[in-house]
Amino acid sequence: MVSPQPSAALGKLFPAGVVATELRQPSLLRAQALLSEQSLLTSEEWACIMHCHGRRIQDFAGGRLCAHYALGAFGMADVSILPGSDREPLWPAGFTGSITHTEGYSAAVVGRIEQVGSNRCSGATSVRRGNSISSCSVRRAAGAGWRR
């Protein structure tokens, strides 16, 4: 089973109380590990993505897996994180977060709105250069107090 890991480096970019997780998989291993994307998603999430190309499904499943793991740190289980009209994640009530993915890498940051002081999380963005992830940055939200 593929399992995201806590990410202290990514977590440092965000306020205290935010849980950051990441999943690093080389392309071949990721393809094998995520062969059964449907088993990693809730039925509602699967219904939203099943019509897409395999690569998009893998990216979606990797990102949602990280987000589920992060929400689990708050005691949230079996929660669907459905996409909004702009494909942004719709978080459970009381939570905010961000999901990012690129080939071989997925990450999510999640926090309680009451702790992070914003009902909309700044976006985490990963960048792939060659065979490695070269950076992960955070777009600063106005008044949200995010660090770089």
N, CA, C and O atoms as a GROMACS GRO file, in nm:
protein
  592
    1MET      N    1   0.083  -0.119   0.000
    1MET     CA    2   0.000   0.000   0.000
    1MET      C    3   0.087   0.125   0.000
    1MET      O    4   0.186   0.133   0.074
    2VAL      N    5   0.052   0.220  -0.081
    2VAL     CA    6   0.121   0.347  -0.088
    2VAL      C    7   0.078   0.429   0.033
    2VAL      O    8  -0.041   0.434   0.066
    3SER      N    9   0.174   0.494   0.098
    3SER     CA   10   0.140   0.573   0.215
    3SER      C   11   0.215   0.706   0.213
    3SER      O   12   0.338   0.707   0.205
    4PRO      N   13   0.143   0.817   0.219
    4PRO     CA   14   0.209   0.947   0.228
    4PRO      C   15   0.286   0.956   0.359
    4PRO      O   16   0.260   0.882   0.454
    5GLN      N   17   0.381   1.047   0.363
    5GLN     CA   18   0.461   1.070   0.482
    5GLN      C   19   0.445   1.215   0.527
    5GLN      O   20   0.424   1.303   0.443
    6PRO      N   21   0.454   1.240   0.657
    6PRO     CA   22   0.455   1.380   0.702
    6PRO      C   23   0.573   1.453   0.639
    6PRO      O   24   0.678   1.392   0.616
    7SER      N   25   0.557   1.581   0.610
    7SER     CA   26   0.663   1.660   0.549
    7SER      C   27   0.694   1.781   0.636
    7SER      O   28   0.623   1.882   0.631
    8ALA      N   29   0.801   1.770   0.715
    8ALA     CA   30   0.842   1.881   0.801
    8ALA      C   31   0.884   2.002   0.718
    8ALA      O   32   0.853   2.115   0.753
    9ALA      N   33   0.955   1.978   0.606
    9ALA     CA   34   1.003   2.088   0.522
    9ALA      C   35   0.886   2.168   0.464
    9ALA      O   36   0.888   2.291   0.468
   10LEU      N   37   0.787   2.100   0.413
   10LEU     CA   38   0.669   2.169   0.359
   10LEU      C   39   0.590   2.234   0.471
   10LEU      O   40   0.540   2.346   0.455
   11GLY      N   41   0.578   2.166   0.584
   11GLY     CA   42   0.504   2.220   0.698
   11GLY      C   43   0.559   2.351   0.750
   11GLY      O   44   0.484   2.433   0.803
   12LYS      N   45   0.692   2.372   0.737
   12LYS     CA   46   0.754   2.496   0.784
   12LYS      C   47   0.707   2.619   0.708
   12LYS      O   48   0.721   2.732   0.757
   13LEU      N   49   0.651   2.599   0.590
   13LEU     CA   50   0.603   2.711   0.510
   13LEU      C   51   0.467   2.764   0.557
   13LEU      O   52   0.422   2.869   0.512
   14PHE      N   53   0.404   2.691   0.647
   14PHE     CA   54   0.268   2.722   0.688
   14PHE      C   55   0.261   2.750   0.838
   14PHE      O   56   0.354   2.717   0.911
   15PRO      N   57   0.152   2.811   0.884
   15PRO     CA   58   0.136   2.839   1.027
   15PRO      C   59   0.132   2.710   1.109
   15PRO      O   60   0.103   2.603   1.057
   16ALA      N   61   0.161   2.724   1.238
   16ALA     CA   62   0.152   2.610   1.330
   16ALA      C   63   0.010   2.552   1.324
   16ALA      O   64  -0.087   2.626   1.307
   17GLY      N   65   0.000   2.422   1.337
   17GLY     CA   66  -0.130   2.357   1.334
   17GLY      C   67  -0.168   2.300   1.199
   17GLY      O   68  -0.267   2.227   1.188
   18VAL      N   69  -0.090   2.331   1.095
   18VAL     CA   70  -0.115   2.278   0.962
   18VAL      C   71  -0.040   2.145   0.948
   18VAL      O   72   0.076   2.135   0.987
   19VAL      N   73  -0.106   2.044   0.894
   19VAL     CA   74  -0.044   1.915   0.869
   19VAL      C   75  -0.007   1.908   0.722
   19VAL      O   76  -0.091   1.929   0.635
   20ALA      N   77   0.120   1.880   0.694
   20ALA     CA   78   0.170   1.868   0.557
   20ALA      C   79   0.213   1.724   0.532
   20ALA      O   80   0.284   1.665   0.613
   21THR      N   81   0.170   1.669   0.420
   21THR     CA   82   0.208   1.532   0.384
   21THR      C   83   0.254   1.530   0.239
   21THR      O   84   0.216   1.615   0.158
   22GLU      N   85   0.338   1.432   0.206
   22GLU     CA   86   0.384   1.419   0.069
   22GLU      C   87   0.400   1.272   0.034
   22GLU      O   88   0.418   1.187   0.121
   23LEU      N   89   0.393   1.246  -0.095
   23LEU     CA   90   0.409   1.112  -0.150
   23LEU      C   91   0.505   1.124  -0.266
   23LEU      O   92   0.476   1.191  -0.365
   24ARG      N   93   0.620   1.058  -0.255
   24ARG     CA   94   0.720   1.059  -0.362
   24ARG      C   95   0.726   0.920  -0.422
   24ARG      O   96   0.752   0.822  -0.352
   25GLN      N   97   0.702   0.911  -0.552
   25GLN     CA   98   0.705   0.783  -0.622
   25GLN      C   99   0.769   0.803  -0.759
   25GLN      O  100   0.722   0.886  -0.837
   26PRO      N  101   0.876   0.729  -0.790
   26PRO     CA  102   0.927   0.731  -0.927
   26PRO      C  103   0.815   0.688  -1.023
   26PRO      O  104   0.725   0.614  -0.984
   27SER      N  105   0.821   0.732  -1.145
   27SER     CA  106   0.713   0.708  -1.241
   27SER      C  107   0.667   0.563  -1.248
   27SER      O  108   0.548   0.536  -1.238
   28LEU      N  109   0.760   0.470  -1.265
   28LEU     CA  110   0.721   0.330  -1.280
   28LEU      C  111   0.657   0.278  -1.152
   28LEU      O  112   0.553   0.213  -1.156
   29LEU      N  113   0.720   0.306  -1.038
   29LEU     CA  114   0.664   0.261  -0.911
   29LEU      C  115   0.528   0.324  -0.886
   29LEU      O  116   0.436   0.258  -0.837
   30ARG      N  117   0.515   0.452  -0.918
   30ARG     CA  118   0.388   0.520  -0.897
   30ARG      C  119   0.279   0.455  -0.981
   30ARG      O  120   0.168   0.432  -0.933
   31ALA      N  121   0.311   0.425  -1.105
   31ALA     CA  122   0.212   0.363  -1.192
   31ALA      C  123   0.168   0.228  -1.136
   31ALA      O  124   0.049   0.196  -1.137
   32GLN      N  125   0.263   0.149  -1.087
   32GLN     CA  126   0.228   0.018  -1.030
   32GLN      C  127   0.150   0.034  -0.900
   32GLN      O  128   0.052  -0.037  -0.877
   33ALA      N  129   0.195   0.126  -0.815
   33ALA     CA  130   0.132   0.143  -0.684
   33ALA      C  131  -0.008   0.201  -0.695
   33ALA      O  132  -0.095   0.171  -0.613
   34LEU      N  133  -0.031   0.283  -0.795
   34LEU     CA  134  -0.161   0.347  -0.809
   34LEU      C  135  -0.248   0.280  -0.914
   34LEU      O  136  -0.343   0.340  -0.965
   35LEU      N  137  -0.216   0.156  -0.948
   35LEU     CA  138  -0.294   0.084  -1.048
   35LEU      C  139  -0.442   0.078  -1.011
   35LEU      O  140  -0.529   0.082  -1.098
   36SER      N  141  -0.468   0.068  -0.884
   36SER     CA  142  -0.606   0.059  -0.840
   36SER      C  143  -0.646   0.190  -0.772
   36SER      O  144  -0.678   0.192  -0.653
   37GLU      N  145  -0.645   0.299  -0.849
   37GLU     CA  146  -0.678   0.430  -0.794
   37GLU      C  147  -0.815   0.430  -0.728
   37GLU      O  148  -0.836   0.498  -0.627
   38GLN      N  149  -0.907   0.354  -0.784
   38GLN     CA  150  -1.044   0.353  -0.731
   38GLN      C  151  -1.045   0.312  -0.584
   38GLN      O  152  -1.127   0.363  -0.507
   39SER      N  153  -0.955   0.221  -0.544
   39SER     CA  154  -0.954   0.176  -0.404
   39SER      C  155  -0.898   0.283  -0.310
   39SER      O  156  -0.916   0.272  -0.189
   40LEU      N  157  -0.830   0.386  -0.364
   40LEU     CA  158  -0.774   0.493  -0.282
   40LEU      C  159  -0.871   0.608  -0.262
   40LEU      O  160  -0.846   0.696  -0.179
   41LEU      N  161  -0.979   0.609  -0.336
   41LEU     CA  162  -1.073   0.721  -0.336
   41LEU      C  163  -1.208   0.679  -0.277
   41LEU      O  164  -1.242   0.561  -0.275
   42THR      N  165  -1.283   0.779  -0.229
   42THR     CA  166  -1.420   0.750  -0.190
   42THR      C  167  -1.503   0.731  -0.317
   42THR      O  168  -1.458   0.768  -0.425
   43SER      N  169  -1.619   0.674  -0.305
   43SER     CA  170  -1.702   0.653  -0.424
   43SER      C  171  -1.740   0.785  -0.489
   43SER      O  172  -1.752   0.792  -0.612
   44GLU      N  173  -1.759   0.889  -0.410
   44GLU     CA  174  -1.793   1.021  -0.466
   44GLU      C  175  -1.675   1.080  -0.543
   44GLU      O  176  -1.693   1.139  -0.649
   45GLU      N  177  -1.553   1.064  -0.488
   45GLU     CA  178  -1.434   1.113  -0.557
   45GLU      C  179  -1.414   1.037  -0.688
   45GLU      O  180  -1.384   1.097  -0.791
   46TRP      N  181  -1.430   0.905  -0.683
   46TRP     CA  182  -1.413   0.823  -0.804
   46TRP      C  183  -1.513   0.865  -0.911
   46TRP      O  184  -1.477   0.872  -1.029
   47ALA      N  185  -1.636   0.893  -0.873
   47ALA     CA  186  -1.738   0.933  -0.970
   47ALA      C  187  -1.699   1.063  -1.040
   47ALA      O  188  -1.736   1.084  -1.155
   48CYS      N  189  -1.626   1.151  -0.972
   48CYS     CA  190  -1.584   1.279  -1.030
   48CYS      C  191  -1.467   1.266  -1.126
   48CYS      O  192  -1.448   1.354  -1.211
   49ILE      N  193  -1.389   1.160  -1.116
   49ILE     CA  194  -1.264   1.152  -1.191
   49ILE      C  195  -1.259   1.034  -1.288
   49ILE      O  196  -1.173   1.033  -1.376
   50MET      N  197  -1.348   0.937  -1.276
   50MET     CA  198  -1.336   0.812  -1.352
   50MET      C  199  -1.340   0.831  -1.503
   50MET      O  200  -1.294   0.744  -1.577
   51HIS      N  201  -1.393   0.943  -1.551
   51HIS     CA  202  -1.402   0.967  -1.695
   51HIS      C  203  -1.271   1.022  -1.753
   51HIS      O  204  -1.258   1.035  -1.875
   52CYS      N  205  -1.174   1.054  -1.667
   52CYS     CA  206  -1.050   1.119  -1.712
   52CYS      C  207  -0.944   1.018  -1.757
   52CYS      O  208  -0.956   0.898  -1.735
   53HIS      N  209  -0.841   1.071  -1.820
   53HIS     CA  210  -0.726   0.992  -1.866
   53HIS      C  211  -0.651   0.937  -1.745
   53HIS      O  212  -0.656   0.995  -1.637
   54GLY      N  213  -0.583   0.825  -1.762
   54GLY     CA  214  -0.512   0.757  -1.654
   54GLY      C  215  -0.415   0.845  -1.576
   54GLY      O  216  -0.410   0.836  -1.454
   55ARG      N  217  -0.339   0.930  -1.644
   55ARG     CA  218  -0.243   1.018  -1.576
   55ARG      C  219  -0.316   1.115  -1.483
   55ARG      O  220  -0.272   1.137  -1.370
   56ARG      N  221  -0.424   1.172  -1.530
   56ARG     CA  222  -0.503   1.265  -1.447
   56ARG      C  223  -0.559   1.193  -1.325
   56ARG      O  224  -0.560   1.247  -1.215
   57ILE      N  225  -0.606   1.070  -1.345
   57ILE     CA  226  -0.659   0.991  -1.233
   57ILE      C  227  -0.548   0.964  -1.132
   57ILE      O  228  -0.572   0.973  -1.012
   58GLN      N  229  -0.428   0.930  -1.179
   58GLN     CA  230  -0.316   0.905  -1.088
   58GLN      C  231  -0.281   1.030  -1.007
   58GLN      O  232  -0.260   1.022  -0.886
   59ASP      N  233  -0.275   1.144  -1.074
   59ASP     CA  234  -0.246   1.270  -1.004
   59ASP      C  235  -0.353   1.300  -0.899
   59ASP      O  236  -0.322   1.334  -0.785
   60PHE      N  237  -0.477   1.288  -0.939
   60PHE     CA  238  -0.590   1.313  -0.849
   60PHE      C  239  -0.584   1.219  -0.730
   60PHE      O  240  -0.599   1.262  -0.615
   61ALA      N  241  -0.562   1.089  -0.756
   61ALA     CA  242  -0.560   0.990  -0.648
   61ALA      C  243  -0.442   1.015  -0.553
   61ALA      O  244  -0.458   1.005  -0.431
   62GLY      N  245  -0.325   1.048  -0.607
   62GLY     CA  246  -0.209   1.077  -0.522
   62GLY      C  247  -0.232   1.197  -0.433
   62GLY      O  248  -0.199   1.195  -0.314
   63GLY      N  249  -0.288   1.303  -0.490
   63GLY     CA  250  -0.319   1.423  -0.412
   63GLY      C  251  -0.424   1.398  -0.305
   63GLY      O  252  -0.410   1.443  -0.191
   64ARG      N  253  -0.529   1.326  -0.343
   64ARG     CA  254  -0.635   1.296  -0.246
   64ARG      C  255  -0.585   1.203  -0.136
   64ARG      O  256  -0.626   1.215  -0.021
   65LEU      N  257  -0.496   1.110  -0.172
   65LEU     CA  258  -0.439   1.020  -0.071
   65LEU      C  259  -0.362   1.102   0.034
   65LEU      O  260  -0.376   1.078   0.153
   66CYS      N  261  -0.283   1.199  -0.011
   66CYS     CA  262  -0.211   1.286   0.083
   66CYS      C  263  -0.310   1.367   0.168
   66CYS      O  264  -0.290   1.382   0.288
   67ALA      N  265  -0.413   1.419   0.106
   67ALA     CA  266  -0.512   1.498   0.180
   67ALA      C  267  -0.586   1.414   0.283
   67ALA      O  268  -0.611   1.459   0.394
   68HIS      N  269  -0.622   1.291   0.246
   68HIS     CA  270  -0.689   1.202   0.341
   68HIS      C  271  -0.599   1.172   0.460
   68HIS      O  272  -0.644   1.171   0.575
   69TYR      N  273  -0.471   1.149   0.433
   69TYR     CA  274  -0.374   1.122   0.538
   69TYR      C  275  -0.364   1.243   0.633
   69TYR      O  276  -0.364   1.226   0.755
   70ALA      N  277  -0.356   1.362   0.576
   70ALA     CA  278  -0.348   1.485   0.658
   70ALA      C  279  -0.475   1.504   0.739
   70ALA      O  280  -0.468   1.538   0.858
   71LEU      N  281  -0.592   1.485   0.679
   71LEU     CA  282  -0.717   1.498   0.753
   71LEU      C  283  -0.726   1.394   0.864
   71LEU      O  284  -0.786   1.419   0.969
   72GLY      N  285  -0.667   1.278   0.842
   72GLY     CA  286  -0.665   1.174   0.944
   72GLY      C  287  -0.596   1.220   1.072
   72GLY      O  288  -0.630   1.174   1.181
   73ALA      N  289  -0.499   1.310   1.058
   73ALA     CA  290  -0.430   1.363   1.175
   73ALA      C  291  -0.524   1.446   1.262
   73ALA      O  292  -0.496   1.469   1.380
   74PHE      N  293  -0.633   1.491   1.205
   74PHE     CA  294  -0.735   1.567   1.278
   74PHE      C  295  -0.853   1.478   1.319
   74PHE      O  296  -0.954   1.528   1.368
   75GLY      N  297  -0.840   1.349   1.298
   75GLY     CA  298  -0.947   1.256   1.334
   75GLY      C  299  -1.057   1.245   1.230
   75GLY      O  300  -1.163   1.188   1.257
   76MET      N  301  -1.033   1.298   1.110
   76MET     CA  302  -1.132   1.293   1.003
   76MET      C  303  -1.105   1.169   0.917
   76MET      O  304  -0.995   1.153   0.865
   77ALA      N  305  -1.204   1.083   0.903
   77ALA     CA  306  -1.189   0.962   0.823
   77ALA      C  307  -1.306   0.950   0.725
   77ALA      O  308  -1.414   1.002   0.750
   78ASP      N  309  -1.282   0.882   0.615
   78ASP     CA  310  -1.386   0.856   0.515
   78ASP      C  311  -1.456   0.984   0.470
   78ASP      O  312  -1.579   0.990   0.461
   79VAL      N  313  -1.377   1.086   0.442
   79VAL     CA  314  -1.429   1.215   0.396
   79VAL      C  315  -1.399   1.228   0.248
   79VAL      O  316  -1.288   1.199   0.204
   80SER      N  317  -1.496   1.273   0.171
   80SER     CA  318  -1.474   1.300   0.029
   80SER      C  319  -1.425   1.443   0.012
   80SER      O  320  -1.480   1.537   0.070
   81ILE      N  321  -1.321   1.458  -0.069
   81ILE     CA  322  -1.269   1.590  -0.104
   81ILE      C  323  -1.298   1.607  -0.252
   81ILE      O  324  -1.217   1.570  -0.338
   82LEU      N  325  -1.412   1.662  -0.281
   82LEU     CA  326  -1.458   1.674  -0.420
   82LEU      C  327  -1.400   1.798  -0.485
   82LEU      O  328  -1.366   1.894  -0.416
   83PRO      N  329  -1.389   1.798  -0.617
   83PRO     CA  330  -1.340   1.916  -0.686
   83PRO      C  331  -1.451   2.019  -0.706
   83PRO      O  332  -1.566   1.985  -0.732
   84GLY      N  333  -1.412   2.148  -0.692
   84GLY     CA  334  -1.505   2.258  -0.718
   84GLY      C  335  -1.510   2.290  -0.866
   84GLY      O  336  -1.456   2.216  -0.948
   85SER      N  337  -1.573   2.400  -0.899
   85SER     CA  338  -1.592   2.437  -1.040
   85SER      C  339  -1.460   2.466  -1.112
   85SER      O  340  -1.452   2.452  -1.234
   86ASP      N  341  -1.356   2.507  -1.037
   86ASP     CA  342  -1.224   2.530  -1.095
   86ASP      C  343  -1.126   2.418  -1.060
   86ASP      O  344  -1.004   2.438  -1.064
   87ARG      N  345  -1.179   2.302  -1.025
   87ARG     CA  346  -1.103   2.183  -0.986
   87ARG      C  347  -1.031   2.199  -0.852
   87ARG      O  348  -0.948   2.116  -0.817
   88GLU      N  349  -1.063   2.305  -0.777
   88GLU     CA  350  -1.004   2.324  -0.645
   88GLU      C  351  -1.067   2.226  -0.546
   88GLU      O  352  -1.185   2.192  -0.560
   89PRO      N  353  -0.992   2.179  -0.447
   89PRO     CA  354  -1.050   2.085  -0.351
   89PRO      C  355  -1.152   2.155  -0.261
   89PRO      O  356  -1.127   2.264  -0.211
   90LEU      N  357  -1.265   2.090  -0.241
   90LEU     CA  358  -1.367   2.141  -0.150
   90LEU      C  359  -1.350   2.067  -0.017
   90LEU      O  360  -1.383   1.949  -0.006
   91TRP      N  361  -1.298   2.138   0.082
   91TRP     CA  362  -1.262   2.078   0.210
   91TRP      C  363  -1.383   2.060   0.300
   91TRP      O  364  -1.482   2.132   0.286
   92PRO      N  365  -1.376   1.965   0.392
   92PRO     CA  366  -1.487   1.948   0.488
   92PRO      C  367  -1.505   2.077   0.569
   92PRO      O  368  -1.411   2.155   0.584
   93ALA      N  369  -1.624   2.098   0.620
   93ALA     CA  370  -1.654   2.217   0.700
   93ALA      C  371  -1.552   2.232   0.813
   93ALA      O  372  -1.520   2.136   0.883
   94GLY      N  373  -1.502   2.354   0.827
   94GLY     CA  374  -1.407   2.383   0.933
   94GLY      C  375  -1.261   2.362   0.895
   94GLY      O  376  -1.172   2.388   0.976
   95PHE      N  377  -1.236   2.315   0.772
   95PHE     CA  378  -1.099   2.288   0.728
   95PHE      C  379  -1.067   2.366   0.601
   95PHE      O  380  -1.156   2.404   0.525
   96THR      N  381  -0.939   2.388   0.581
   96THR     CA  382  -0.889   2.448   0.459
   96THR      C  383  -0.760   2.376   0.422
   96THR      O  384  -0.700   2.309   0.506
   97GLY      N  385  -0.718   2.388   0.299
   97GLY     CA  386  -0.596   2.320   0.259
   97GLY      C  387  -0.560   2.344   0.115
   97GLY      O  388  -0.622   2.424   0.046
   98SER      N  389  -0.459   2.272   0.072
   98SER     CA  390  -0.412   2.282  -0.065
   98SER      C  391  -0.353   2.147  -0.106
   98SER      O  392  -0.294   2.077  -0.024
   99ILE      N  393  -0.370   2.112  -0.231
   99ILE     CA  394  -0.316   1.988  -0.287
   99ILE      C  395  -0.232   2.026  -0.409
   99ILE      O  396  -0.272   2.111  -0.489
  100THR      N  397  -0.115   1.963  -0.422
  100THR     CA  398  -0.031   1.984  -0.540
  100THR      C  399   0.020   1.849  -0.588
  100THR      O  400   0.033   1.755  -0.510
  101HIS      N  401   0.050   1.841  -0.716
  101HIS     CA  402   0.109   1.719  -0.770
  101HIS      C  403   0.180   1.750  -0.901
  101HIS      O  404   0.145   1.842  -0.974
  102THR      N  405   0.281   1.671  -0.926
  102THR     CA  406   0.352   1.671  -1.052
  102THR      C  407   0.399   1.527  -1.070
  102THR      O  408   0.381   1.446  -0.980
  103GLU      N  409   0.458   1.494  -1.181
  103GLU     CA  410   0.496   1.355  -1.206
  103GLU      C  411   0.582   1.299  -1.093
  103GLU      O  412   0.691   1.351  -1.066
  104GLY      N  413   0.534   1.196  -1.027
  104GLY     CA  414   0.609   1.129  -0.921
  104GLY      C  415   0.601   1.195  -0.784
  104GLY      O  416   0.668   1.150  -0.692
  105TYR      N  417   0.520   1.299  -0.769
  105TYR     CA  418   0.514   1.370  -0.642
  105TYR      C  419   0.374   1.425  -0.619
  105TYR      O  420   0.313   1.484  -0.709
  106SER      N  421   0.324   1.405  -0.498
  106SER     CA  422   0.197   1.464  -0.456
  106SER      C  423   0.216   1.516  -0.315
  106SER      O  424   0.295   1.461  -0.238
  107ALA      N  425   0.144   1.621  -0.280
  107ALA     CA  426   0.151   1.675  -0.144
  107ALA      C  427   0.018   1.742  -0.111
  107ALA      O  428  -0.057   1.783  -0.199
  108ALA      N  429  -0.007   1.751   0.019
  108ALA     CA  430  -0.126   1.822   0.067
  108ALA      C  431  -0.091   1.889   0.199
  108ALA      O  432  -0.014   1.837   0.279
  109VAL      N  433  -0.150   2.005   0.221
  109VAL     CA  434  -0.143   2.074   0.350
  109VAL      C  435  -0.286   2.099   0.394
  109VAL      O  436  -0.369   2.142   0.314
  110VAL      N  437  -0.314   2.073   0.520
  110VAL     CA  438  -0.450   2.086   0.572
  110VAL      C  439  -0.444   2.147   0.712
  110VAL      O  440  -0.355   2.115   0.791
  111GLY      N  441  -0.538   2.235   0.740
  111GLY     CA  442  -0.547   2.293   0.874
  111GLY      C  443  -0.691   2.328   0.908
  111GLY      O  444  -0.777   2.338   0.821
  112ARG      N  445  -0.714   2.346   1.036
  112ARG     CA  446  -0.845   2.393   1.081
  112ARG      C  447  -0.853   2.544   1.057
  112ARG      O  448  -0.758   2.617   1.087
  113ILE      N  449  -0.964   2.589   1.003
  113ILE     CA  450  -0.980   2.731   0.975
  113ILE      C  451  -0.958   2.814   1.100
  113ILE      O  452  -0.896   2.920   1.094
  114GLU      N  453  -1.008   2.769   1.213
  114GLU     CA  454  -0.993   2.846   1.338
  114GLU      C  455  -0.847   2.860   1.380
  114GLU      O  456  -0.813   2.955   1.450
  115GLN      N  457  -0.761   2.768   1.339
  115GLN     CA  458  -0.619   2.775   1.375
  115GLN      C  459  -0.537   2.856   1.277
  115GLN      O  460  -0.446   2.928   1.318
  116VAL      N  461  -0.568   2.847   1.150
  116VAL     CA  462  -0.486   2.915   1.049
  116VAL      C  463  -0.539   3.054   1.016
  116VAL      O  464  -0.472   3.130   0.946
  117GLY      N  465  -0.657   3.089   1.066
  117GLY     CA  466  -0.707   3.224   1.052
  117GLY      C  467  -0.755   3.263   0.914
  117GLY      O  468  -0.763   3.382   0.883
  118SER      N  469  -0.787   3.166   0.830
  118SER     CA  470  -0.833   3.196   0.695
  118SER      C  471  -0.925   3.084   0.650
  118SER      O  472  -0.904   2.968   0.684
  119ASN      N  473  -1.025   3.119   0.573
  119ASN     CA  474  -1.112   3.013   0.521
  119ASN      C  475  -1.069   2.970   0.382
  119ASN      O  476  -1.138   2.891   0.316
  120ARG      N  477  -0.953   3.020   0.336
  120ARG     CA  478  -0.900   2.978   0.207
  120ARG      C  479  -0.749   2.967   0.219
  120ARG      O  480  -0.681   3.065   0.248
  121CYS      N  481  -0.700   2.851   0.196
  121CYS     CA  482  -0.556   2.825   0.208
  121CYS      C  483  -0.484   2.874   0.083
  121CYS      O  484  -0.535   2.864  -0.028
  122SER      N  485  -0.364   2.928   0.103
  122SER     CA  486  -0.280   2.961  -0.013
  122SER      C  487  -0.238   2.833  -0.081
  122SER      O  488  -0.228   2.728  -0.017
  123GLY      N  489  -0.213   2.839  -0.208
  123GLY     CA  490  -0.181   2.719  -0.284
  123GLY      C  491  -0.035   2.679  -0.274
  123GLY      O  492   0.055   2.762  -0.288
  124ALA      N  493  -0.013   2.553  -0.250
  124ALA     CA  494   0.121   2.496  -0.257
  124ALA      C  495   0.143   2.448  -0.399
  124ALA      O  496   0.055   2.383  -0.457
  125THR      N  497   0.257   2.480  -0.457
  125THR     CA  498   0.287   2.445  -0.596
  125THR      C  499   0.420   2.373  -0.603
  125THR      O  500   0.521   2.423  -0.553
  126SER      N  501   0.421   2.256  -0.664
  126SER     CA  502   0.546   2.180  -0.680
  126SER      C  503   0.597   2.197  -0.822
  126SER      O  504   0.520   2.211  -0.916
  127VAL      N  505   0.730   2.196  -0.836
  127VAL     CA  506   0.794   2.212  -0.967
  127VAL      C  507   0.891   2.097  -0.989
  127VAL      O  508   0.976   2.070  -0.904
  128ARG      N  509   0.879   2.029  -1.102
  128ARG     CA  510   0.969   1.919  -1.137
  128ARG      C  511   1.073   1.970  -1.235
  128ARG      O  512   1.041   2.037  -1.334
  129ARG      N  513   1.199   1.936  -1.206
  129ARG     CA  514   1.309   1.967  -1.298
  129ARG      C  515   1.388   1.839  -1.316
  129ARG      O  516   1.453   1.791  -1.223
  130GLY      N  517   1.382   1.783  -1.435
  130GLY     CA  518   1.453   1.657  -1.461
  130GLY      C  519   1.394   1.544  -1.380
  130GLY      O  520   1.274   1.517  -1.387
  131ASN      N  521   1.478   1.479  -1.302
  131ASN     CA  522   1.433   1.365  -1.222
  131ASN      C  523   1.402   1.399  -1.078
  131ASN      O  524   1.382   1.308  -0.997
  132SER      N  525   1.398   1.526  -1.043
  132SER     CA  526   1.373   1.560  -0.903
  132SER      C  527   1.275   1.676  -0.890
  132SER      O  528   1.253   1.753  -0.985
  133ILE      N  529   1.218   1.687  -0.771
  133ILE     CA  530   1.132   1.801  -0.739
  133ILE      C  531   1.226   1.910  -0.692
  133ILE      O  532   1.293   1.893  -0.590
  134SER      N  533   1.231   2.023  -0.762
  134SER     CA  534   1.329   2.125  -0.729
  134SER      C  535   1.277   2.226  -0.629
  134SER      O  536   1.356   2.286  -0.556
  135SER      N  537   1.146   2.246  -0.624
  135SER     CA  538   1.097   2.344  -0.528
  135SER      C  539   0.949   2.319  -0.501
  135SER      O  540   0.877   2.257  -0.579
  136CYS      N  541   0.909   2.370  -0.390
  136CYS     CA  542   0.768   2.371  -0.354
  136CYS      C  543   0.744   2.507  -0.293
  136CYS      O  544   0.805   2.541  -0.192
  137SER      N  545   0.658   2.585  -0.352
  137SER     CA  546   0.638   2.721  -0.306
  137SER      C  547   0.494   2.741  -0.261
  137SER      O  548   0.407   2.658  -0.286
  138VAL      N  549   0.473   2.852  -0.195
  138VAL     CA  550   0.341   2.884  -0.141
  138VAL      C  551   0.304   3.023  -0.188
  138VAL      O  552   0.381   3.118  -0.171
  139ARG      N  553   0.187   3.036  -0.247
  139ARG     CA  554   0.135   3.168  -0.282
  139ARG      C  555   0.076   3.230  -0.155
  139ARG      O  556  -0.005   3.167  -0.087
  140ARG      N  557   0.115   3.349  -0.124
  140ARG     CA  558   0.072   3.417  -0.002
  140ARG      C  559  -0.070   3.471  -0.020
  140ARG      O  560  -0.099   3.542  -0.116
  141ALA      N  561  -0.157   3.437   0.074
  141ALA     CA  562  -0.294   3.488   0.072
  141ALA      C  563  -0.298   3.620   0.149
  141ALA      O  564  -0.234   3.632   0.254
  142ALA      N  565  -0.371   3.716   0.098
  142ALA     CA  566  -0.381   3.845   0.164
  142ALA      C  567  -0.433   3.829   0.306
  142ALA      O  568  -0.540   3.772   0.328
  143GLY      N  569  -0.356   3.879   0.401
  143GLY     CA  570  -0.400   3.879   0.540
  143GLY      C  571  -0.397   3.743   0.608
  143GLY      O  572  -0.440   3.733   0.724
  144ALA      N  573  -0.350   3.641   0.543
  144ALA     CA  574  -0.357   3.507   0.601
  144ALA      C  575  -0.236   3.473   0.687
  144ALA      O  576  -0.240   3.375   0.762
  145GLY      N  577  -0.128   3.552   0.678
  145GLY     CA  578  -0.013   3.528   0.763
  145GLY      C  579   0.073   3.410   0.724
  145GLY      O  580   0.145   3.356   0.808
  146TRP      N  581   0.069   3.369   0.598
  146TRP     CA  582   0.151   3.256   0.553
  146TRP      C  583   0.296   3.298   0.542
  146TRP      O  584   0.326   3.413   0.510
  147ARG      N  585   0.386   3.204   0.569
  147ARG     CA  586   0.530   3.228   0.556
  147ARG      C  587   0.579   3.174   0.423
  147ARG      O  588   0.515   3.089   0.362
  148ARG      N  589   0.693   3.224   0.379
  148ARG     CA  590   0.759   3.172   0.260
  148ARG      C  591   0.880   3.092   0.300
  148ARG      O  592   0.951   3.039   0.215
   0.00000   0.00000   0.00000
